Amino acid sequence: MVASSNGLERIVSIKYDSDIDPEFAAGKMKNIAEIEWVEPRYVYKLSLVPNDPSYNSQWYLAKIKAADAWDINQGSTSIIVGIDDTGVDWDHPDLNANVWINPGEIENNGIDDDNNGYIDDFRGWDFGGSNGTPDNNPMEDQPDHGTHVAGCAKCRYK
């Protein structure tokens, strides 16, 4: 052991994997004459919950253990999630700032600007929907279920 002027080398951290209560273990170690000071060092676990005022009414988030996942990763705006469903209401308050905009497409100019085979697919593509006609308006059909699913995919800790 190298001596130092601040005495920090005398501090030892003991990590153990046991069901013994840390307060009980510290109390026992205090009785050892060679130990000057002892106290538990607790490791606190974060519990990240989004600031969504409707969070508690969204039963599916608890079902999929979303809060446990958010403790590991809070999401990334660099990830794009495609939703294959009945359409999406991109004006919905939970989605309007989060719906992907195709950066290679100019809205409503009648041209396939990004050369991907879909004209004006600025906010995605409707591959048939309820009327069976593919077009560039994924909101035109009944967007309630697709909006719900997009909300689940969007929901992340903020």
Backbone as a printed PyTorch tensor [residue, N CA C, xyz], in Angstrom:
tensor([[[  0.8480,  -1.1670,   0.0000],
         [  0.0000,   0.0000,   0.0000],
         [  0.8970,   1.2360,   0.0000]],

        [[  0.5840,   2.1910,  -0.8580],
         [  1.3540,   3.4300,  -0.9410],
         [  0.7390,   4.4530,   0.0030]],

        [[  1.5750,   5.0560,   0.8250],
         [  1.0960,   6.0720,   1.7650],
         [  0.7990,   7.3590,   1.0170]],

        [[ -0.2710,   8.0380,   1.4180],
         [ -0.5870,   9.3330,   0.8300],
         [ -0.8840,  10.3080,   1.9540]],

        [[ -0.8330,  11.5740,   1.6200],
         [ -1.0300,  12.5850,   2.6490],
         [ -2.4970,  12.7570,   3.0420]],

        [[ -3.4310,  12.2850,   2.2000],
         [ -4.8480,  12.5070,   2.5170],
         [ -5.5080,  11.3180,   3.2170]],

        [[ -4.8620,  10.2100,   3.3050],
         [ -5.3940,   9.0600,   4.0310],
         [ -6.4830,   8.2840,   3.2980]],

        [[ -6.7670,   8.6400,   2.0400],
         [ -7.8250,   7.9490,   1.3010],
         [ -7.5150,   6.4760,   1.0650]],

        [[ -6.2320,   6.1220,   1.1060],
         [ -5.8740,   4.7240,   0.9000],
         [ -6.3630,   3.8330,   2.0330]],

        [[ -6.7960,   4.4420,   3.1100],
         [ -7.3090,   3.6730,   4.2460],
         [ -8.8000,   3.3440,   4.1000]],

        [[ -9.4300,   3.9010,   3.0790],
         [-10.8500,   3.6390,   2.8510],
         [-10.9820,   2.3970,   1.9690]],

        [[-11.7750,   1.4660,   2.4260],
         [-11.9890,   0.2160,   1.7030],
         [-13.4850,   0.0660,   1.4460]],

        [[-13.8060,  -0.2960,   0.2270],
         [-15.1960,  -0.5540,  -0.1250],
         [-15.3670,  -2.0640,  -0.2360]],

        [[-16.3240,  -2.5820,   0.4860],
         [-16.5850,  -4.0170,   0.4700],
         [-17.8900,  -4.2540,  -0.2750]],

        [[-17.8160,  -5.0540,  -1.2950],
         [-19.0070,  -5.3960,  -2.0570],
         [-19.3210,  -6.8580,  -1.7720]],

        [[-20.5530,  -7.1400,  -1.4530],
         [-20.9370,  -8.5190,  -1.1980],
         [-22.2790,  -8.8160,  -1.8480]],

        [[-22.4770, -10.0700,  -2.1540],
         [-23.7110, -10.5170,  -2.7760],
         [-24.4070, -11.4390,  -1.7900]],

        [[-25.2360, -10.8550,  -0.9600],
         [-25.8820, -11.6100,   0.1020],
         [-27.1870, -10.9350,   0.4750]],

        [[-28.0290, -11.6630,   1.1710],
         [-29.2890, -11.0990,   1.6490],
         [-29.1380, -10.3970,   2.9940]],

        [[-27.9120, -10.2960,   3.4730],
         [-27.6800,  -9.6570,   4.7710],
         [-27.9660,  -8.1620,   4.6570]],

        [[-28.7190,  -7.6420,   5.5910],
         [-29.0470,  -6.2260,   5.6280],
         [-27.7630,  -5.4100,   5.7940]],

        [[-27.5130,  -4.4220,   4.9450],
         [-26.2840,  -3.6270,   5.0310],
         [-26.1220,  -2.9090,   6.3800]],

        [[-27.2260,  -2.4600,   6.9670],
         [-27.1500,  -1.8130,   8.2840],
         [-26.6790,  -2.8140,   9.3430]],

        [[-27.1850,  -4.0390,   9.2730],
         [-26.7820,  -5.0850,  10.2140],
         [-25.2890,  -5.3980,  10.0420]],

        [[-24.8410,  -5.5530,   8.7820],
         [-23.4360,  -5.8580,   8.5230],
         [-22.5350,  -4.7270,   9.0180]],

        [[-22.9280,  -3.4730,   8.7670],
         [-22.1350,  -2.3250,   9.2260],
         [-22.0760,  -2.2880,  10.7440]],

        [[-23.1920,  -2.6060,  11.3910],
         [-23.2230,  -2.6350,  12.8580],
         [-22.2650,  -3.6650,  13.4280]],

        [[-22.1710,  -4.8230,  12.7960],
         [-21.2520,  -5.8670,  13.2370],
         [-19.7910,  -5.4340,  13.0390]],

        [[-19.5090,  -4.7830,  11.8960],
         [-18.1300,  -4.3620,  11.6100],
         [-17.6790,  -3.2210,  12.5260]],

        [[-18.5980,  -2.4190,  13.0230],
         [-18.2480,  -1.3250,  13.9390],
         [-17.6070,  -1.8530,  15.2210]],

        [[-17.9040,  -3.0870,  15.5650],
         [-17.3660,  -3.6940,  16.7840],
         [-15.9410,  -4.2240,  16.6120]],

        [[-15.4030,  -4.1770,  15.4190],
         [-14.0380,  -4.6370,  15.1740],
         [-13.0920,  -3.4880,  15.4970]],

        [[-12.1480,  -3.7160,  16.3850],
         [-11.2520,  -2.6600,  16.8890],
         [-10.4530,  -1.9960,  15.7780]],

        [[-10.0610,  -2.7300,  14.7640],
         [ -9.2300,  -2.1650,  13.6830],
         [-10.0250,  -1.2920,  12.7130]],

        [[-11.3190,  -1.2900,  12.8300],
         [-12.1560,  -0.4910,  11.9170],
         [-12.5240,   0.8090,  12.6110]],

        [[-12.1060,   1.9030,  12.0050],
         [-12.3410,   3.2310,  12.5650],
         [-13.7450,   3.7520,  12.2480]],

        [[-14.2260,   3.4490,  11.0650],
         [-15.5130,   3.9980,  10.6140],
         [-16.1100,   3.0420,   9.5880]],

        [[-17.3910,   2.8410,   9.6220],
         [-18.0780,   1.9850,   8.6610],
         [-19.5120,   2.4810,   8.4720]],

        [[-19.9550,   2.4300,   7.2380],
         [-21.3470,   2.7680,   6.9350],
         [-21.7160,   2.1170,   5.6030]],

        [[-22.9680,   1.7970,   5.4230],
         [-23.3900,   1.2240,   4.1340],
         [-23.2770,   2.2650,   3.0210]],

        [[-22.9240,   1.8210,   1.8630],
         [-22.9280,   2.6810,   0.6760],
         [-24.0110,   2.1260,  -0.2350]],

        [[-25.1130,   2.7970,  -0.2500],
         [-26.2580,   2.3100,  -1.0090],
         [-26.1040,   2.6570,  -2.4850]],

        [[-26.5430,   1.7580,  -3.3240],
         [-26.5920,   1.9970,  -4.7620],
         [-28.0600,   2.2260,  -5.1000]],

        [[-28.3520,   3.4250,  -5.5430],
         [-29.7280,   3.7740,  -5.8550],
         [-30.0280,   3.4790,  -7.3170]],

        [[-31.1960,   2.9190,  -7.5590],
         [-31.6170,   2.5820,  -8.9010],
         [-32.5290,   3.6860,  -9.4180]],

        [[-32.2220,   4.1660, -10.6050],
         [-33.0890,   5.1580, -11.2230],
         [-34.3670,   4.4960, -11.6810]],

        [[-35.4150,   5.2250, -11.6600],
         [-36.6700,   4.7520, -12.1990],
         [-37.1990,   5.8650, -13.0880]],

        [[-36.9360,   5.7200, -14.3690],
         [-37.3070,   6.7710, -15.3120],
         [-38.7380,   6.5820, -15.7920]],

        [[-39.5280,   7.6130, -15.6450],
         [-40.9130,   7.6040, -16.0700],
         [-41.1230,   8.8580, -16.9120]],

        [[-41.7940,   8.7420, -18.0550],
         [-41.9660,   9.9120, -18.9140],
         [-42.8450,  10.9850, -18.2820]],

        [[-42.7400,  12.1760, -18.8410],
         [-43.5220,  13.3000, -18.3300],
         [-44.8970,  13.3970, -18.9850]],

        [[-45.3360,  12.3500, -19.6100],
         [-46.6360,  12.3030, -20.2680],
         [-47.7440,  12.3100, -19.2060]],

        [[-48.6330,  13.3060, -19.2090],
         [-49.6820,  13.3590, -18.1880],
         [-50.6370,  12.1660, -18.2580]],

        [[-50.6840,  11.4680, -19.3770],
         [-51.5630,  10.3080, -19.5200],
         [-50.8290,   8.9930, -19.2680]],

        [[-49.6100,   9.0560, -18.7740],
         [-48.8000,   7.8460, -18.5900],
         [-49.5230,   6.7840, -17.7740]],

        [[-50.1260,   7.1550, -16.6610],
         [-50.7650,   6.1730, -15.7890],
         [-51.9990,   5.5170, -16.3940]],

        [[-52.5740,   6.1160, -17.4140],
         [-53.7540,   5.5140, -18.0480],
         [-53.3840,   4.6370, -19.2440]],

        [[-52.1100,   4.5390, -19.5510],
         [-51.6510,   3.7460, -20.6940],
         [-51.2040,   2.3630, -20.1980]],

        [[-52.1630,   1.4720, -20.0130],
         [-51.9560,   0.1660, -19.3900],
         [-50.8860,  -0.6610, -20.0850]],

        [[-50.7500,  -0.5100, -21.3940],
         [-49.8260,  -1.3430, -22.1630],
         [-48.3710,  -1.0700, -21.8030]],

        [[-48.0600,   0.1390, -21.3100],
         [-46.6710,   0.4420, -20.9510],
         [-46.2190,  -0.4000, -19.7600]],

        [[-47.0980,  -0.5690, -18.7880],
         [-46.7740,  -1.4550, -17.6610],
         [-46.7070,  -2.9030, -18.1400]],

        [[-47.5830,  -3.2880, -19.0490],
         [-47.6290,  -4.6590, -19.5570],
         [-46.3190,  -5.0360, -20.2500]],

        [[-45.7420,  -4.1170, -21.0170],
         [-44.4890,  -4.4200, -21.7130],
         [-43.2560,  -4.0320, -20.9030]],

        [[-43.4880,  -3.5810, -19.6590],
         [-42.4190,  -3.1830, -18.7420],
         [-41.5310,  -2.0930, -19.3540]],

        [[-42.1870,  -1.0870, -19.9150],
         [-41.4830,   0.0130, -20.5640],
         [-40.5730,   0.7650, -19.5990]],

        [[-41.0110,   0.9780, -18.3700],
         [-40.1860,   1.7160, -17.3980],
         [-38.8820,   0.9830, -17.1210]],

        [[-38.9150,  -0.3550, -17.0800],
         [-37.6740,  -1.1210, -16.9010],
         [-36.7320,  -0.8950, -18.0760]],

        [[-37.2840,  -0.8370, -19.2740],
         [-36.4620,  -0.5920, -20.4670],
         [-35.8840,   0.8190, -20.4410]],

        [[-36.6810,   1.8000, -20.0010],
         [-36.1950,   3.1780, -19.9530],
         [-35.0650,   3.3500, -18.9470]],

        [[-35.0070,   2.4860, -17.9470],
         [-33.8810,   2.5400, -17.0090],
         [-32.5790,   2.1600, -17.7030]],

        [[-32.6750,   1.4350, -18.8030],
         [-31.4880,   1.0030, -19.5530],
         [-31.2000,   1.9640, -20.6980]],

        [[-32.2390,   2.3710, -21.4240],
         [-32.0550,   3.2300, -22.5860],
         [-33.2740,   4.1220, -22.7250]],

        [[-33.0570,   5.4220, -22.9230],
         [-34.1550,   6.3770, -22.9990],
         [-34.5650,   6.7150, -24.4220]],

        [[-34.0530,   5.9850, -25.3850],
         [-34.4440,   6.2090, -26.7680],
         [-33.4870,   7.1380, -27.4880]],

        [[-33.7320,   7.2990, -28.7650],
         [-32.8670,   8.1330, -29.5930],
         [-33.6710,   8.7010, -30.7500]],

        [[-33.4730,   9.9640, -31.0180],
         [-34.1550,  10.5840, -32.1600],
         [-33.5290,  10.1510, -33.4750]],

        [[-32.3960,   9.4460, -33.4280],
         [-31.7650,   8.9900, -34.6620],
         [-32.3660,   7.6740, -35.1630]],

        [[-33.2390,   7.0520, -34.3800],
         [-33.8780,   5.7970, -34.7820],
         [-35.2260,   6.1150, -35.4130]],

        [[-35.4590,   5.5670, -36.5910],
         [-36.7320,   5.7540, -37.2890],
         [-37.4840,   4.4310, -37.2170]],

        [[-38.7220,   4.4880, -36.7280],
         [-39.5550,   3.2970, -36.6040],
         [-40.6600,   3.3780, -37.6490]],

        [[-40.7840,   2.3530, -38.4710],
         [-41.8610,   2.2860, -39.4520],
         [-43.0720,   1.5930, -38.8460]],

        [[-44.2460,   2.1740, -39.0280],
         [-45.4860,   1.6000, -38.5080],
         [-46.3230,   1.1340, -39.7020]],

        [[-46.5830,  -0.1480, -39.7690],
         [-47.4070,  -0.7240, -40.8310],
         [-48.7770,  -0.9820, -40.2300]],

        [[-49.6830,  -0.0200, -40.4070],
         [-50.9850,  -0.1120, -39.7460],
         [-52.0230,   0.6330, -40.5750]],

        [[-53.0750,   1.1080, -39.9300],
         [-54.2250,   1.6990, -40.6170],
         [-54.0840,   3.1800, -40.9290]],

        [[-52.9190,   3.7310, -40.8380],
         [-52.7190,   5.1620, -41.0220],
         [-52.3900,   5.8020, -39.6880]],

        [[-51.9200,   7.0380, -39.7360],
         [-51.5220,   7.7220, -38.5130],
         [-51.9480,   9.1840, -38.5830]],

        [[-52.4590,   9.6760, -37.4840],
         [-52.8380,  11.0850, -37.3840],
         [-51.6040,  11.8620, -36.9420]],

        [[-50.8530,  12.3860, -37.8950],
         [-49.6100,  13.0920, -37.5620],
         [-49.8580,  14.4350, -36.8920]],

        [[-51.1140,  14.8710, -36.8230],
         [-51.4500,  16.0920, -36.0850],
         [-51.7580,  15.8130, -34.6150]],

        [[-51.7680,  14.5510, -34.2140],
         [-52.0400,  14.1930, -32.8170],
         [-51.0010,  14.8700, -31.9150]],

        [[-51.4110,  15.4170, -30.7660],
         [-50.4780,  16.1480, -29.8920],
         [-49.2540,  15.3400, -29.4480]],

        [[-49.3970,  14.0200, -29.3230],
         [-48.2480,  13.1970, -28.9310],
         [-47.3170,  12.8850, -30.0960]],

        [[-47.7960,  13.0960, -31.3180],
         [-47.0130,  12.6760, -32.4750],
         [-46.5420,  13.8030, -33.3760]],

        [[-47.2330,  14.9400, -33.3700],
         [-46.9500,  15.9640, -34.3910],
         [-45.5000,  16.4210, -34.4350]],

        [[-44.7950,  16.3960, -33.3300],
         [-43.3810,  16.8050, -33.3430],
         [-42.4460,  15.6170, -33.5660]],

        [[-43.0200,  14.4150, -33.7130],
         [-42.1870,  13.2190, -33.7870],
         [-42.3630,  12.3970, -35.0570]],

        [[-43.3620,  12.7010, -35.8770],
         [-43.5610,  11.9310, -37.0980],
         [-42.4480,  12.2740, -38.0810]],

        [[-41.8490,  11.2380, -38.6240],
         [-40.7250,  11.3940, -39.5430],
         [-41.1460,  12.1320, -40.8030]],

        [[-40.3100,  13.0230, -41.2480],
         [-40.4980,  13.7430, -42.5070],
         [-39.4020,  13.2660, -43.4510]],

        [[-39.7810,  12.8590, -44.6380],
         [-38.8210,  12.3850, -45.6360],
         [-37.9920,  13.5810, -46.1290]],

        [[-36.7110,  13.6440, -45.7620],
         [-35.8990,  14.8090, -46.1250],
         [-35.6010,  14.9020, -47.6160]],

        [[-35.7990,  13.7980, -48.3490],
         [-35.5160,  13.8220, -49.7860],
         [-36.7200,  14.1560, -50.6310]],

        [[-37.8250,  14.4880, -49.9960],
         [-39.0720,  14.7250, -50.7200],
         [-39.5740,  16.1400, -50.4600]],

        [[-40.0260,  16.8050, -51.5000],
         [-40.6600,  18.1210, -51.3700],
         [-42.1660,  17.8780, -51.3550]],

        [[-42.8300,  18.3930, -50.3320],
         [-44.2530,  18.1080, -50.1230],
         [-45.1200,  18.6620, -51.2500]],

        [[-45.9960,  17.8000, -51.7600],
         [-47.0450,  18.1530, -52.7320],
         [-46.5500,  18.8400, -54.0080]],

        [[-45.3940,  18.4260, -54.5280],
         [-44.9580,  19.0090, -55.8050],
         [-45.2030,  18.0600, -56.9760]],

        [[-45.7820,  16.8680, -56.6930],
         [-46.1230,  15.9220, -57.7500],
         [-44.9360,  15.2060, -58.3600]],

        [[-43.7780,  15.2520, -57.6920],
         [-42.5530,  14.6420, -58.2240],
         [-41.9890,  13.6710, -57.1870]],

        [[-41.4270,  12.5750, -57.6790],
         [-40.7260,  11.6330, -56.8040],
         [-39.2990,  12.1570, -56.6240]],

        [[-39.1430,  13.1380, -55.7390],
         [-37.8560,  13.8270, -55.5640],
         [-36.7250,  12.8980, -55.1290]],

        [[-37.0120,  11.9060, -54.3100],
         [-35.9560,  11.0250, -53.8010],
         [-35.7990,   9.7500, -54.6380]],

        [[-36.5600,   9.6530, -55.7310],
         [-36.4540,   8.5280, -56.6710],
         [-36.6270,   7.1630, -56.0040]],

        [[-37.5540,   7.0670, -55.0610],
         [-37.7900,   5.7790, -54.4060],
         [-39.0410,   5.0820, -54.9430]],

        [[-39.6790,   5.6680, -55.9620],
         [-40.8620,   5.0650, -56.5650],
         [-42.1730,   5.5670, -55.9980]],

        [[-42.1330,   6.4850, -55.0430],
         [-43.3480,   7.0080, -54.4160],
         [-43.3580,   8.5300, -54.5250]],

        [[-44.3640,   9.0620, -55.1920],
         [-44.4600,  10.5060, -55.4150],
         [-44.9870,  11.1920, -54.1550]],

        [[-44.2720,  12.2220, -53.7080],
         [-44.6600,  13.0480, -52.5570],
         [-44.8760,  12.2470, -51.2700]],

        [[-44.0410,  11.2470, -51.0350],
         [-44.1270,  10.4730, -49.7930],
         [-43.4020,  11.2270, -48.6730]],

        [[-43.9080,  12.4280, -48.4150],
         [-43.3170,  13.3440, -47.4530],
         [-43.4380,  12.8280, -46.0190]],

        [[-44.5960,  12.2070, -45.6770],
         [-44.8260,  11.6600, -44.3300],
         [-45.1000,  10.1590, -44.3710]],

        [[-44.6240,   9.4930, -45.3630],
         [-44.8490,   8.0620, -45.4670],
         [-45.7410,   7.7430, -46.6450]],

        [[-46.2400,   6.5140, -46.6900],
         [-47.0060,   6.0580, -47.8330],
         [-48.1620,   5.1800, -47.3850]],

        [[-49.3110,   5.3670, -48.0190],
         [-50.4950,   4.5470, -47.7900],
         [-50.4820,   3.4670, -48.8750]],

        [[-50.2500,   2.2310, -48.4720],
         [-50.1220,   1.1350, -49.4360],
         [-51.4600,   0.5090, -49.8240]],

        [[-52.5450,   1.1470, -49.5400],
         [-53.8480,   0.6360, -49.9550],
         [-54.9580,   1.0850, -49.0540]],

        [[-54.7670,   0.9630, -47.7760],
         [-55.7530,   1.4370, -46.8120],
         [-57.1400,   0.8970, -47.0530]],

        [[-58.1430,   1.6090, -46.5630],
         [-59.5240,   1.1200, -46.6380],
         [-60.1090,   1.2230, -48.0390]],

        [[-59.6160,   2.1390, -48.8610],
         [-60.1790,   2.2540, -50.2100],
         [-59.3780,   1.4800, -51.2490]],

        [[-58.2540,   0.8820, -50.8560],
         [-57.4640,   0.0560, -51.7570],
         [-56.5850,   0.8180, -52.7300]],

        [[-56.5510,   2.1370, -52.6150],
         [-55.7520,   2.9480, -53.5270],
         [-54.4910,   3.4460, -52.8400]],

        [[-53.3230,   3.0070, -53.2810],
         [-52.0770,   3.5060, -52.6840],
         [-51.8880,   4.9980, -53.0080]],

        [[-51.4750,   5.7530, -52.0060],
         [-51.1940,   7.1680, -52.2380],
         [-50.2920,   7.7090, -51.1260]],

        [[-50.0220,   8.9980, -51.1670],
         [-49.0900,   9.6310, -50.2260],
         [-49.7690,  10.2080, -48.9890]],

        [[-50.9850,   9.7550, -48.6880],
         [-51.7050,  10.2990, -47.5410],
         [-52.0260,   9.2020, -46.5300]],

        [[-51.0900,   8.8910, -45.6230],
         [-51.3480,   7.8350, -44.6490],
         [-52.3490,   8.2330, -43.5640]],

        [[-52.8750,   9.4630, -43.5900],
         [-53.8800,   9.8500, -42.6020],
         [-55.2910,   9.6580, -43.1420]],

        [[-55.4670,   9.4950, -44.4470],
         [-56.7950,   9.4900, -45.0470],
         [-57.7080,   8.3790, -44.5530]],

        [[-57.1480,   7.2200, -44.2860],
         [-57.9720,   6.1040, -43.8330],
         [-58.3180,   6.2910, -42.3670]],

        [[-58.7490,   5.2540, -41.7270],
         [-59.1160,   5.3220, -40.3090],
         [-57.8230,   5.2300, -39.4950]],

        [[-57.2730,   6.3800, -39.0450],
         [-55.9480,   6.3650, -38.4210],
         [-55.9410,   6.1010, -36.9160]],

        [[-57.0700,   5.6580, -36.3470],
         [-57.1090,   5.5340, -34.8900],
         [-56.1620,   4.4530, -34.3580]],

        [[-56.1930,   3.2530, -34.9060],
         [-55.3190,   2.1890, -34.3970],
         [-53.8540,   2.4790, -34.7290]],

        [[-53.6020,   2.9370, -35.9470],
         [-52.2280,   3.2710, -36.3320],
         [-51.6520,   4.3890, -35.4820]],

        [[-52.4880,   5.3430, -35.1100],
         [-52.0540,   6.4340, -34.2340],
         [-51.7180,   5.8900, -32.8510]],

        [[-52.5380,   4.9710, -32.3610],
         [-52.2760,   4.3440, -31.0590],
         [-50.9410,   3.5920, -31.0880]],

        [[-50.7160,   2.8120, -32.1360],
         [-49.4770,   2.0370, -32.2540],
         [-48.2730,   2.9770, -32.4010]],

        [[-48.4090,   4.0310, -33.1920],
         [-47.3190,   5.0040, -33.3380],
         [-47.0260,   5.6840, -32.0070]],

        [[-48.0630,   5.9380, -31.2110],
         [-47.8720,   6.5170, -29.8790],
         [-47.0940,   5.5790, -28.9750]],

        [[-47.3540,   4.2720, -29.0860],
         [-46.5920,   3.2890, -28.2960],
         [-45.1270,   3.3000, -28.7140]],

        [[-44.8860,   3.3610, -30.0010],
         [-43.5090,   3.3570, -30.4940],
         [-42.7900,   4.6530, -30.1230]],

        [[-43.5070,   5.7490, -30.1180],
         [-42.9120,   7.0640, -29.8150],
         [-42.6450,   7.2450, -28.3570]],

        [[-43.4440,   6.6190, -27.5100],
         [-43.3660,   6.8610, -26.0800],
         [-41.9880,   6.5220, -25.5380]],

        [[-41.3150,   7.4950, -25.0470],
         [-39.9900,   7.3100, -24.4600],
         [-39.8160,   8.3390, -23.3670]],

        [[-38.8770,   8.1000, -22.5350],
         [-38.6030,   9.0250, -21.4540],
         [-38.0780,  10.3260, -22.0310]],

        [[-38.6130,  11.4530, -21.5470],
         [-38.1250,  12.7690, -21.9770],
         [-37.5750,  13.5000, -20.7920]]])
